[in-house]
């Protein structure tokens, strides 16, 4: 939308980050089977290509690591050409989320979830 664009007609980086954070949080909720996940850290963000109005964006995520109470996800946004199916990466970063209790303290992610991702190094 036009309200999301800067003076050069590109999507604001902060808007993109909010979309990436929302997508990553949704994935963390799903993987950890809990909505009690909060963003702890966002690694360096690479804005590789501009996003213009009318672009179709797809956001992909992958589990990088599951620790005692945290999960790290790689998140990539790609512009998608609906005519050719071609996709080009426009932004990527890693997000780390922590599972919390009602008071905001870190709590363990269940061992059964960790076992599903035993191929990842801790």
ZINOR-V301795 format. One record per helix or strand of 3 or more residues. SS is the DSSP state (h for helix, s for strand). FROM is the first residue (numbers start at 1). TO is the last residue. If there is no record, write none. Layout:
ss = {SS | SS}
from = {FROM | FROM}
to = {TO | TO}
//
This chain:
ss = {h | h | s | s | s | s | h}
from = {2 | 13 | 37 | 56 | 70 | 87 | 111}
to = {4 | 32 | 42 | 66 | 80 | 100 | 116}
//
